[in-house]
Amino acid sequence: MLVDRRYATDVEDPAAVRAMPVVLRIERSAPPSRTEVLEAAAAAAVAVCLDERALPGGEWHDDVVAWVRGRIRKVSRRARGAHWEAVRALPGVTVEVGGAQARAFVPGLVAELPKELSRLQVSGSDLPPDEPGPVPPGAHELWLNPRVEMTAGKAAAQVGHASMLLAPHLSEPELEKWAGVGYRCAVRTPSAADWDALVAGPDVVLVRDAGYTEVAPGTATVAVNRRTG
């Protein structure tokens, strides 16, 4: 089992904390489905990291590398209406899945977050459970821990961790194939028994949370089998 071990709870200088903002479009009149918004967030997060602008010499490279070398924190926020339109002008990648949209931004210092992002609410991004359809062709399945309750905002950050942690374990042909379907992810919640069997496997990438919000430190939140997709 492959586990991300960069999550820790030691004290940091707040001025040095870096994070990737992820904004979920949640309109009051027509909110998206929970599954689709999580799938959009997962794809958007890895799309930023694998974008040509994040490659050596690209305009995003230094910021992405500085973030990856630390802890891959993400902060999910919600936006609607004019606020959603405002954040679309900031550097990042928007992904749409079904009726859901999420935009992941180039990571940076939390203390220097643009006002278009800092004014957005972190809380209030919960959505009711839904029944997703079949897994789309070419998608990588991201499995939420059925024993852990998370708001949609928290879960969006966690599946974003999972998609990004999966990428280094894929070959170049596998990455090209995944890019061809827009880094499509299928977020699902297995039964407790299926979760236990999954995380016991040898090819699982497992996300463990630092415990800053909602869950206890070290909690396994998402698992993905790097041999499927």
N, C-alpha and C positions, 0 to 999 in steps of 0.2 A: 504494500500500500504506500502510495506517495503522498506525503503530507506537507503542506506549506508550513514552514516553521518560522516565518518572519513576524508572526503576530506575538507580541509581548505586552506586558503591562508596566514596564519600567517608565520612570518619569522622563519626559522630554521637554526641551525648550519650546514653548508654544509658538515662538516666532519662527522656528525651524520646521514645523509640521507641514508636510506636503500631502495633498489629497487630489483625487480626480473627482470633480463634481459630475454628477449624473442627474439630469433633470427629466422628470416624468411629466408628460402632458396629461393632466387630469382636468378636463373641462367639467364644470358643474352640471351642465345640462345633458351631457352625453359622455359619462366616464367610460374609459376602456375596460376590457376584461383584465382581471388580475394576471392571468397566465400570459396573455399577449404583451402586457406592459413589461413583465419580467423578462420575457424572451427578447423584446426590443432592447432593454437595458443591457442584457448579457452580450448581445451582438454588437451594440454600440461601443461598449468598453473595450472589447478586444479589437474592434475595427480601428480605434484610435491608436492602439499600440502597434498595429501592423500596417498602418497607413504609410505611404511612401514619404510623407512629410516627417515621420518619426524615424526614418532611416538616417545613417550618418550623412551629414551635410544638409539634412532637411531642417526646416524652420522649427519643427517640434522636437527634434532629437534631444537636445540638451535637457529640456524640461522632463521629457519622458524618462530618460536615463537617470536623472537625479531622483525621480520618484521611485522607479523600480529598484534602485540600489538601497532604498530605505524600506519602508513598510507600505504595501500597496493599499493604502486607505482610499476609500471612496465615500462620498457623502451624497446621498440622494435627496433631492428637493422636488417640490411639485410646482407646476406653473400652469396658467391658463390664460387665454385671451392675449392681451397686449404684452403681458410679461413673457409668455412663450415666444411671441414674435421678437421681443427684444433680445432674448438669449440666443436666438438663432444666428445673430451676427457675430457671436464670439467663436473663436477657433474650436472646432470639434466635429463630431460625426453624428448625424441623426439617422436612426433606423426606425422604420415603420413595419409593424407586424399586425396584419388585420386592421383593426381600427385604432391600434395603439401606437404612440410615438414616444421615443426616448432619445435624448441627446447626451452623449458623453463628451466631456471637454478635456482639453489638454491639461494635465495635472500641473499644479503649482502650489505656492505657499498659501496656506489657509488665511494667513494674516493679510495677504494682498489680493483677496478674492474680489473680482470686479463687482461693482454695486448691483449690476443686473442680476448677478447670482446671489450675492449676500442678502438681498432683500427678500428672497424667496423662502417660503416656509419649509422646514425640514419635517415637521410633524404634519399630521393630517393627510398622509398619503396612503391610507389603508383602502383596500378594495375587497369586496366579498369574494369568497372562493368560487371557482367555476369548474366546469367539466371540460377539459381540453379535448380536442379531437385527435386523430392519428398523428404520429410523429412524421413530419414532412421529410421527403427524401433528402439525404445529405446532411440532416441536422444532427448535432451532437446533443445527447440527452443530459440534462443537468438535473440531479435528483435532490430535492429538498428533504431535510431530515424531518420525518413525520412526527417526531417527538418534540420538536422545537417550534413554538409559535413565534412568528415574526410579522410585523407590519409589511405592507407591500414595499415601502421605502427601504426598510432594512433588508428584505429579501432581494431587492433589486441590486443593492450593493454586493450582497453575497454571491449572487449568480454572476455578477460582473467579475468578481475575484475568480470564480471557477473557470469561466471562459478564458480569461487571461492566463491562468495557471496551466490550463490545458495546452495552449498553443505551443510552448517550447517542447512538448513531448510528441508533436506531430512532425512527420517528414515534410520536405518541401512539396512533393506531389499532394500529400494530404492537405497541407495548408492552401495550396492553389485550388484544390477541389472545394474546400470549405469557403474560400473567398468567392468562388464562383456562384455560391448560393447565399452570398451576403452574410457569411459567418452565422448562418441560421442555427439557432438553439431551440431545443424543446424542453421546457421546464415542467417537470412532473413531480408528484409526491407519491412515493411508493408506500406499500404497507410496511409496518414495523419489521416484519419478518424479511421482506425483500430488501429493505435498507440494510439490515444486519448482514445478509448474504452479500450484498454489493460491496460494503466497506471491508469485508473480509477478503476480497479478491486481491490479486497481486498487481493489478494495473489500474488502481483507482487513485485519482487525484482528489484529495480531501481538503476542504477549506475549514480551518479552525479560527474562530473569532477571537479578537483580543478582549472582548467583554466590556467595551466602552459604553455600549447601549444595548438594551433589551435582553441580552443573553449573558450567561456567565462566561468568564474567561476560559478559553480552551474548548468551547462548545463546537462540535462538528456541525456545520450548517448545510453544506452542499457537497455532493460527491459527483464525480464524472468518471466514467470508464474511458480511458484514452484509446482503447482498442475498438470502439464502436463509433459509428457516425456515417 
